[in-house]
Amino acid sequence: MSLEKVLAISGKPGLYKLITQTRGGFIAESLLDKKRLSVNIHQNVSVLSEIAIYTLTEEVPLREVFSKIKEKENGNTTPISHKDSKDKLEEYFFEVLPDYDEDRVYASDIKKVVQWYNLLHKHDMLDFEAATNASDEEE
């Protein structure tokens, strides 16, 4: 599955998979507990494919950040948790993305990236190349 169908909903924990659109929004399924919820168009929703991390020179798409983490961890989960200290999180993120902009990328952002990566890993949703190739073939 590509990141175009994975959502972060403001005020809700974890990530959600887009199931279907409705007249007033859409139905999403939690990756944490598989519960479905109706999301209206007025809620603050972020599509993971549209999120990027600031570096000193450019914005790096979240897909690339996840790929760098996957490469660093040889396809495994991260050795740190999103609940670790700010210093541990920043040190880890510096290893993954050495030129990230420390003034614009906060510890809370790094927590989300680590948590999201581990959640996507758990659901075997980190194979972006295969998802990209499949969407290319559909066109």
CNS distance restraints for C-alpha pairs under 8 A (distance, minus, plus):
assign (resid   1 and name CA) (resid   5 and name CA) 7.21 0.50 0.50
assign (resid   1 and name CA) (resid 125 and name CA) 5.99 0.50 0.50
assign (resid   1 and name CA) (resid 127 and name CA) 7.81 0.50 0.50
assign (resid   1 and name CA) (resid 128 and name CA) 7.49 0.50 0.50
assign (resid   1 and name CA) (resid 131 and name CA) 5.57 0.50 0.50
assign (resid   2 and name CA) (resid   6 and name CA) 7.35 0.50 0.50
assign (resid   2 and name CA) (resid  49 and name CA) 7.94 0.50 0.50
assign (resid   2 and name CA) (resid 125 and name CA) 7.63 0.50 0.50
assign (resid   2 and name CA) (resid 128 and name CA) 6.10 0.50 0.50
assign (resid   2 and name CA) (resid 131 and name CA) 5.22 0.50 0.50
assign (resid   2 and name CA) (resid 132 and name CA) 6.93 0.50 0.50
assign (resid   3 and name CA) (resid   7 and name CA) 7.96 0.50 0.50
assign (resid   3 and name CA) (resid  47 and name CA) 7.18 0.50 0.50
assign (resid   3 and name CA) (resid  48 and name CA) 5.41 0.50 0.50
assign (resid   3 and name CA) (resid  49 and name CA) 4.83 0.50 0.50
assign (resid   3 and name CA) (resid  63 and name CA) 7.54 0.50 0.50
assign (resid   3 and name CA) (resid 128 and name CA) 7.85 0.50 0.50
assign (resid   4 and name CA) (resid  47 and name CA) 6.15 0.50 0.50
assign (resid   4 and name CA) (resid  48 and name CA) 6.52 0.50 0.50
assign (resid   4 and name CA) (resid  49 and name CA) 5.19 0.50 0.50
assign (resid   4 and name CA) (resid  50 and name CA) 7.92 0.50 0.50
assign (resid   5 and name CA) (resid  17 and name CA) 5.78 0.50 0.50
assign (resid   5 and name CA) (resid  18 and name CA) 5.17 0.50 0.50
assign (resid   5 and name CA) (resid  47 and name CA) 7.13 0.50 0.50
assign (resid   5 and name CA) (resid  48 and name CA) 7.97 0.50 0.50
assign (resid   6 and name CA) (resid  15 and name CA) 6.77 0.50 0.50
assign (resid   6 and name CA) (resid  16 and name CA) 5.70 0.50 0.50
assign (resid   6 and name CA) (resid  17 and name CA) 4.78 0.50 0.50
assign (resid   6 and name CA) (resid  18 and name CA) 6.25 0.50 0.50
assign (resid   6 and name CA) (resid  47 and name CA) 6.02 0.50 0.50
assign (resid   6 and name CA) (resid  48 and name CA) 5.88 0.50 0.50
assign (resid   6 and name CA) (resid  49 and name CA) 7.82 0.50 0.50
assign (resid   7 and name CA) (resid  15 and name CA) 5.72 0.50 0.50
assign (resid   7 and name CA) (resid  16 and name CA) 4.97 0.50 0.50
assign (resid   7 and name CA) (resid  17 and name CA) 6.13 0.50 0.50
assign (resid   7 and name CA) (resid  18 and name CA) 6.95 0.50 0.50
assign (resid   7 and name CA) (resid  45 and name CA) 6.63 0.50 0.50
assign (resid   7 and name CA) (resid  46 and name CA) 5.61 0.50 0.50
assign (resid   7 and name CA) (resid  47 and name CA) 4.66 0.50 0.50
assign (resid   7 and name CA) (resid  48 and name CA) 5.87 0.50 0.50
assign (resid   8 and name CA) (resid  12 and name CA) 7.72 0.50 0.50
assign (resid   8 and name CA) (resid  14 and name CA) 6.99 0.50 0.50
assign (resid   8 and name CA) (resid  15 and name CA) 5.10 0.50 0.50
assign (resid   8 and name CA) (resid  16 and name CA) 6.27 0.50 0.50
assign (resid   8 and name CA) (resid  45 and name CA) 5.82 0.50 0.50
assign (resid   8 and name CA) (resid  46 and name CA) 5.14 0.50 0.50
assign (resid   8 and name CA) (resid  47 and name CA) 6.47 0.50 0.50
assign (resid   8 and name CA) (resid  48 and name CA) 7.03 0.50 0.50
assign (resid   9 and name CA) (resid  13 and name CA) 7.71 0.50 0.50
assign (resid   9 and name CA) (resid  15 and name CA) 7.31 0.50 0.50
assign (resid   9 and name CA) (resid  16 and name CA) 7.53 0.50 0.50
assign (resid   9 and name CA) (resid  43 and name CA) 7.52 0.50 0.50
assign (resid   9 and name CA) (resid  44 and name CA) 6.18 0.50 0.50
assign (resid   9 and name CA) (resid  45 and name CA) 4.57 0.50 0.50
assign (resid   9 and name CA) (resid  46 and name CA) 6.42 0.50 0.50
assign (resid  10 and name CA) (resid  43 and name CA) 7.28 0.50 0.50
assign (resid  10 and name CA) (resid  44 and name CA) 5.40 0.50 0.50
assign (resid  10 and name CA) (resid  45 and name CA) 6.10 0.50 0.50
assign (resid  10 and name CA) (resid  46 and name CA) 7.99 0.50 0.50
assign (resid  14 and name CA) (resid  30 and name CA) 7.24 0.50 0.50
assign (resid  14 and name CA) (resid  31 and name CA) 6.95 0.50 0.50
assign (resid  14 and name CA) (resid  32 and name CA) 6.38 0.50 0.50
assign (resid  14 and name CA) (resid 115 and name CA) 7.80 0.50 0.50
assign (resid  14 and name CA) (resid 116 and name CA) 7.08 0.50 0.50
assign (resid  14 and name CA) (resid 119 and name CA) 7.75 0.50 0.50
assign (resid  15 and name CA) (resid  30 and name CA) 6.07 0.50 0.50
assign (resid  15 and name CA) (resid  31 and name CA) 5.74 0.50 0.50
assign (resid  15 and name CA) (resid  32 and name CA) 7.32 0.50 0.50
assign (resid  15 and name CA) (resid 116 and name CA) 7.04 0.50 0.50
assign (resid  15 and name CA) (resid 119 and name CA) 7.79 0.50 0.50
assign (resid  16 and name CA) (resid  28 and name CA) 5.76 0.50 0.50
assign (resid  16 and name CA) (resid  29 and name CA) 5.21 0.50 0.50
assign (resid  16 and name CA) (resid  30 and name CA) 4.42 0.50 0.50
assign (resid  16 and name CA) (resid  31 and name CA) 5.56 0.50 0.50
assign (resid  17 and name CA) (resid  28 and name CA) 5.42 0.50 0.50
assign (resid  17 and name CA) (resid  29 and name CA) 5.10 0.50 0.50
assign (resid  17 and name CA) (resid  30 and name CA) 6.42 0.50 0.50
assign (resid  17 and name CA) (resid  31 and name CA) 6.87 0.50 0.50
assign (resid  18 and name CA) (resid  26 and name CA) 7.42 0.50 0.50
assign (resid  18 and name CA) (resid  27 and name CA) 6.43 0.50 0.50
assign (resid  18 and name CA) (resid  28 and name CA) 4.65 0.50 0.50
assign (resid  18 and name CA) (resid  29 and name CA) 6.61 0.50 0.50
assign (resid  19 and name CA) (resid  26 and name CA) 7.45 0.50 0.50
assign (resid  19 and name CA) (resid  27 and name CA) 5.50 0.50 0.50
assign (resid  19 and name CA) (resid  28 and name CA) 5.27 0.50 0.50
assign (resid  19 and name CA) (resid  29 and name CA) 6.67 0.50 0.50
assign (resid  20 and name CA) (resid  26 and name CA) 5.69 0.50 0.50
assign (resid  20 and name CA) (resid  27 and name CA) 5.40 0.50 0.50
assign (resid  20 and name CA) (resid  28 and name CA) 7.30 0.50 0.50
assign (resid  21 and name CA) (resid  25 and name CA) 6.03 0.50 0.50
assign (resid  21 and name CA) (resid  26 and name CA) 4.04 0.50 0.50
assign (resid  21 and name CA) (resid  27 and name CA) 6.23 0.50 0.50
assign (resid  22 and name CA) (resid  26 and name CA) 4.78 0.50 0.50
assign (resid  22 and name CA) (resid  27 and name CA) 7.07 0.50 0.50
assign (resid  24 and name CA) (resid  40 and name CA) 5.59 0.50 0.50
assign (resid  24 and name CA) (resid  41 and name CA) 6.13 0.50 0.50
assign (resid  25 and name CA) (resid  38 and name CA) 7.38 0.50 0.50
assign (resid  25 and name CA) (resid  39 and name CA) 5.61 0.50 0.50
assign (resid  25 and name CA) (resid  40 and name CA) 4.26 0.50 0.50
assign (resid  25 and name CA) (resid  41 and name CA) 4.66 0.50 0.50
assign (resid  26 and name CA) (resid  38 and name CA) 5.93 0.50 0.50
assign (resid  26 and name CA) (resid  39 and name CA) 5.39 0.50 0.50
assign (resid  26 and name CA) (resid  40 and name CA) 6.56 0.50 0.50
assign (resid  26 and name CA) (resid  41 and name CA) 7.76 0.50 0.50
assign (resid  27 and name CA) (resid  36 and name CA) 6.69 0.50 0.50
assign (resid  27 and name CA) (resid  37 and name CA) 5.69 0.50 0.50
assign (resid  27 and name CA) (resid  38 and name CA) 4.62 0.50 0.50
assign (resid  27 and name CA) (resid  39 and name CA) 6.05 0.50 0.50
assign (resid  28 and name CA) (resid  36 and name CA) 5.53 0.50 0.50
assign (resid  28 and name CA) (resid  37 and name CA) 5.52 0.50 0.50
assign (resid  28 and name CA) (resid  38 and name CA) 6.47 0.50 0.50
assign (resid  28 and name CA) (resid  39 and name CA) 7.07 0.50 0.50
assign (resid  29 and name CA) (resid  34 and name CA) 5.59 0.50 0.50
assign (resid  29 and name CA) (resid  35 and name CA) 5.56 0.50 0.50
assign (resid  29 and name CA) (resid  36 and name CA) 4.24 0.50 0.50
assign (resid  29 and name CA) (resid  37 and name CA) 6.44 0.50 0.50
assign (resid  30 and name CA) (resid  34 and name CA) 4.78 0.50 0.50
assign (resid  30 and name CA) (resid  35 and name CA) 5.45 0.50 0.50
assign (resid  30 and name CA) (resid  36 and name CA) 6.28 0.50 0.50
assign (resid  31 and name CA) (resid 119 and name CA) 7.47 0.50 0.50
assign (resid  31 and name CA) (resid 123 and name CA) 7.69 0.50 0.50
assign (resid  32 and name CA) (resid 119 and name CA) 7.87 0.50 0.50
assign (resid  39 and name CA) (resid  43 and name CA) 6.83 0.50 0.50
assign (resid  46 and name CA) (resid  50 and name CA) 7.38 0.50 0.50
assign (resid  46 and name CA) (resid  51 and name CA) 7.46 0.50 0.50
assign (resid  47 and name CA) (resid  51 and name CA) 6.99 0.50 0.50
assign (resid  48 and name CA) (resid  62 and name CA) 6.94 0.50 0.50
assign (resid  49 and name CA) (resid  61 and name CA) 7.33 0.50 0.50
assign (resid  49 and name CA) (resid  62 and name CA) 6.79 0.50 0.50
assign (resid  49 and name CA) (resid  63 and name CA) 6.80 0.50 0.50
assign (resid  50 and name CA) (resid  61 and name CA) 7.30 0.50 0.50
assign (resid  50 and name CA) (resid  62 and name CA) 7.78 0.50 0.50
assign (resid  51 and name CA) (resid  61 and name CA) 6.11 0.50 0.50
assign (resid  51 and name CA) (resid  62 and name CA) 5.68 0.50 0.50
assign (resid  52 and name CA) (resid  59 and name CA) 5.66 0.50 0.50
assign (resid  52 and name CA) (resid  60 and name CA) 5.15 0.50 0.50
assign (resid  52 and name CA) (resid  61 and name CA) 4.09 0.50 0.50
assign (resid  52 and name CA) (resid  62 and name CA) 5.02 0.50 0.50
assign (resid  53 and name CA) (resid  59 and name CA) 5.42 0.50 0.50
assign (resid  53 and name CA) (resid  60 and name CA) 5.13 0.50 0.50
assign (resid  53 and name CA) (resid  61 and name CA) 6.32 0.50 0.50
assign (resid  53 and name CA) (resid  62 and name CA) 6.51 0.50 0.50
assign (resid  53 and name CA) (resid  65 and name CA) 7.88 0.50 0.50
assign (resid  53 and name CA) (resid 100 and name CA) 7.34 0.50 0.50
assign (resid  53 and name CA) (resid 105 and name CA) 7.12 0.50 0.50
assign (resid  54 and name CA) (resid  58 and name CA) 6.29 0.50 0.50
assign (resid  54 and name CA) (resid  59 and name CA) 4.58 0.50 0.50
assign (resid  54 and name CA) (resid  60 and name CA) 6.40 0.50 0.50
assign (resid  54 and name CA) (resid 100 and name CA) 5.91 0.50 0.50
assign (resid  54 and name CA) (resid 101 and name CA) 5.58 0.50 0.50
assign (resid  54 and name CA) (resid 104 and name CA) 6.70 0.50 0.50
assign (resid  54 and name CA) (resid 105 and name CA) 6.60 0.50 0.50
assign (resid  55 and name CA) (resid  59 and name CA) 5.81 0.50 0.50
assign (resid  55 and name CA) (resid  60 and name CA) 7.01 0.50 0.50
assign (resid  55 and name CA) (resid  99 and name CA) 5.40 0.50 0.50
assign (resid  55 and name CA) (resid 100 and name CA) 3.86 0.50 0.50
assign (resid  55 and name CA) (resid 101 and name CA) 4.55 0.50 0.50
assign (resid  56 and name CA) (resid  99 and name CA) 5.84 0.50 0.50
assign (resid  56 and name CA) (resid 100 and name CA) 6.05 0.50 0.50
assign (resid  56 and name CA) (resid 101 and name CA) 5.24 0.50 0.50
assign (resid  57 and name CA) (resid  99 and name CA) 7.97 0.50 0.50
assign (resid  60 and name CA) (resid  64 and name CA) 6.58 0.50 0.50
assign (resid  60 and name CA) (resid  65 and name CA) 6.97 0.50 0.50
assign (resid  61 and name CA) (resid  65 and name CA) 6.66 0.50 0.50
assign (resid  62 and name CA) (resid  66 and name CA) 6.12 0.50 0.50
assign (resid  63 and name CA) (resid  67 and name CA) 6.19 0.50 0.50
assign (resid  63 and name CA) (resid 128 and name CA) 7.42 0.50 0.50
assign (resid  64 and name CA) (resid  68 and name CA) 6.16 0.50 0.50
assign (resid  65 and name CA) (resid  69 and name CA) 6.30 0.50 0.50
assign (resid  65 and name CA) (resid  96 and name CA) 7.56 0.50 0.50
assign (resid  65 and name CA) (resid  97 and name CA) 7.38 0.50 0.50
assign (resid  66 and name CA) (resid  70 and name CA) 6.07 0.50 0.50
assign (resid  66 and name CA) (resid 113 and name CA) 7.98 0.50 0.50
assign (resid  66 and name CA) (resid 117 and name CA) 6.30 0.50 0.50
assign (resid  66 and name CA) (resid 126 and name CA) 7.58 0.50 0.50
assign (resid  67 and name CA) (resid  71 and name CA) 6.06 0.50 0.50
assign (resid  67 and name CA) (resid 126 and name CA) 7.77 0.50 0.50
assign (resid  68 and name CA) (resid  72 and name CA) 6.06 0.50 0.50
assign (resid  68 and name CA) (resid  96 and name CA) 6.20 0.50 0.50
assign (resid  68 and name CA) (resid  97 and name CA) 7.81 0.50 0.50
assign (resid  69 and name CA) (resid  73 and name CA) 6.06 0.50 0.50
assign (resid  69 and name CA) (resid  78 and name CA) 7.66 0.50 0.50
assign (resid  69 and name CA) (resid  96 and name CA) 6.06 0.50 0.50
assign (resid  70 and name CA) (resid  74 and name CA) 5.81 0.50 0.50
assign (resid  70 and name CA) (resid  75 and name CA) 4.70 0.50 0.50
assign (resid  70 and name CA) (resid  76 and name CA) 6.66 0.50 0.50
assign (resid  70 and name CA) (resid  77 and name CA) 7.77 0.50 0.50
assign (resid  71 and name CA) (resid  75 and name CA) 6.23 0.50 0.50
assign (resid  72 and name CA) (resid  96 and name CA) 7.16 0.50 0.50
assign (resid  73 and name CA) (resid  77 and name CA) 6.71 0.50 0.50
assign (resid  73 and name CA) (resid  78 and name CA) 6.50 0.50 0.50
assign (resid  76 and name CA) (resid 121 and name CA) 7.50 0.50 0.50
assign (resid  77 and name CA) (resid 117 and name CA) 7.64 0.50 0.50
assign (resid  77 and name CA) (resid 118 and name CA) 5.52 0.50 0.50
assign (resid  77 and name CA) (resid 121 and name CA) 6.59 0.50 0.50
assign (resid  78 and name CA) (resid 114 and name CA) 7.25 0.50 0.50
assign (resid  78 and name CA) (resid 118 and name CA) 6.78 0.50 0.50
assign (resid  80 and name CA) (resid  84 and name CA) 6.63 0.50 0.50
assign (resid  80 and name CA) (resid  88 and name CA) 7.83 0.50 0.50
assign (resid  80 and name CA) (resid  89 and name CA) 7.46 0.50 0.50
assign (resid  80 and name CA) (resid  92 and name CA) 7.89 0.50 0.50
assign (resid  81 and name CA) (resid 111 and name CA) 7.99 0.50 0.50
assign (resid  81 and name CA) (resid 114 and name CA) 7.01 0.50 0.50
assign (resid  81 and name CA) (resid 115 and name CA) 7.19 0.50 0.50
assign (resid  82 and name CA) (resid  89 and name CA) 7.49 0.50 0.50
assign (resid  82 and name CA) (resid 110 and name CA) 7.81 0.50 0.50
assign (resid  82 and name CA) (resid 111 and name CA) 4.58 0.50 0.50
assign (resid  82 and name CA) (resid 112 and name CA) 7.00 0.50 0.50
assign (resid  82 and name CA) (resid 114 and name CA) 5.70 0.50 0.50
assign (resid  82 and name CA) (resid 115 and name CA) 5.40 0.50 0.50
assign (resid  83 and name CA) (resid 111 and name CA) 7.27 0.50 0.50
assign (resid  84 and name CA) (resid  88 and name CA) 6.35 0.50 0.50
assign (resid  84 and name CA) (resid  89 and name CA) 6.51 0.50 0.50
assign (resid  85 and name CA) (resid  89 and name CA) 6.26 0.50 0.50
assign (resid  86 and name CA) (resid  90 and name CA) 6.12 0.50 0.50
assign (resid  86 and name CA) (resid 107 and name CA) 5.77 0.50 0.50
assign (resid  87 and name CA) (resid  91 and name CA) 6.03 0.50 0.50
assign (resid  88 and name CA) (resid  92 and name CA) 6.11 0.50 0.50
assign (resid  89 and name CA) (resid  93 and name CA) 6.10 0.50 0.50
assign (resid  89 and name CA) (resid 107 and name CA) 6.93 0.50 0.50
assign (resid  89 and name CA) (resid 110 and name CA) 6.60 0.50 0.50
assign (resid  89 and name CA) (resid 111 and name CA) 7.09 0.50 0.50
assign (resid  90 and name CA) (resid  94 and name CA) 6.01 0.50 0.50
assign (resid  90 and name CA) (resid 107 and name CA) 6.72 0.50 0.50
assign (resid  90 and name CA) (resid 110 and name CA) 7.24 0.50 0.50
assign (resid  91 and name CA) (resid  95 and name CA) 6.59 0.50 0.50
assign (resid  92 and name CA) (resid  96 and name CA) 6.59 0.50 0.50
assign (resid  93 and name CA) (resid  97 and name CA) 5.88 0.50 0.50
assign (resid  93 and name CA) (resid  98 and name CA) 7.41 0.50 0.50
assign (resid  93 and name CA) (resid 110 and name CA) 7.01 0.50 0.50
assign (resid  94 and name CA) (resid  98 and name CA) 4.50 0.50 0.50
assign (resid  94 and name CA) (resid  99 and name CA) 7.27 0.50 0.50
assign (resid  94 and name CA) (resid 100 and name CA) 7.05 0.50 0.50
assign (resid 100 and name CA) (resid 105 and name CA) 7.25 0.50 0.50
assign (resid 101 and name CA) (resid 105 and name CA) 5.88 0.50 0.50
assign (resid 102 and name CA) (resid 106 and name CA) 6.94 0.50 0.50
assign (resid 105 and name CA) (resid 109 and name CA) 6.17 0.50 0.50
assign (resid 105 and name CA) (resid 110 and name CA) 7.32 0.50 0.50
assign (resid 106 and name CA) (resid 110 and name CA) 6.56 0.50 0.50
assign (resid 107 and name CA) (resid 111 and name CA) 6.14 0.50 0.50
assign (resid 108 and name CA) (resid 112 and name CA) 6.37 0.50 0.50
assign (resid 109 and name CA) (resid 113 and name CA) 6.33 0.50 0.50
assign (resid 110 and name CA) (resid 114 and name CA) 6.18 0.50 0.50
assign (resid 111 and name CA) (resid 115 and name CA) 6.02 0.50 0.50
assign (resid 112 and name CA) (resid 116 and name CA) 5.81 0.50 0.50
assign (resid 113 and name CA) (resid 117 and name CA) 5.95 0.50 0.50
assign (resid 114 and name CA) (resid 118 and name CA) 6.24 0.50 0.50
assign (resid 115 and name CA) (resid 119 and name CA) 6.14 0.50 0.50
assign (resid 116 and name CA) (resid 120 and name CA) 6.03 0.50 0.50
assign (resid 117 and name CA) (resid 121 and name CA) 6.02 0.50 0.50
assign (resid 117 and name CA) (resid 126 and name CA) 7.95 0.50 0.50
assign (resid 118 and name CA) (resid 122 and name CA) 6.10 0.50 0.50
assign (resid 119 and name CA) (resid 123 and name CA) 6.49 0.50 0.50
assign (resid 120 and name CA) (resid 124 and name CA) 6.05 0.50 0.50
assign (resid 120 and name CA) (resid 125 and name CA) 5.02 0.50 0.50
assign (resid 120 and name CA) (resid 126 and name CA) 6.03 0.50 0.50
assign (resid 121 and name CA) (resid 125 and name CA) 5.98 0.50 0.50
assign (resid 121 and name CA) (resid 126 and name CA) 5.93 0.50 0.50
assign (resid 127 and name CA) (resid 131 and name CA) 6.55 0.50 0.50
assign (resid 128 and name CA) (resid 132 and name CA) 5.91 0.50 0.50
assign (resid 129 and name CA) (resid 133 and name CA) 6.11 0.50 0.50
assign (resid 130 and name CA) (resid 134 and name CA) 6.09 0.50 0.50
assign (resid 131 and name CA) (resid 135 and name CA) 6.25 0.50 0.50
assign (resid 132 and name CA) (resid 136 and name CA) 6.16 0.50 0.50
assign (resid 133 and name CA) (resid 137 and name CA) 6.23 0.50 0.50
assign (resid 134 and name CA) (resid 138 and name CA) 6.45 0.50 0.50
assign (resid 135 and name CA) (resid 139 and name CA) 6.74 0.50 0.50
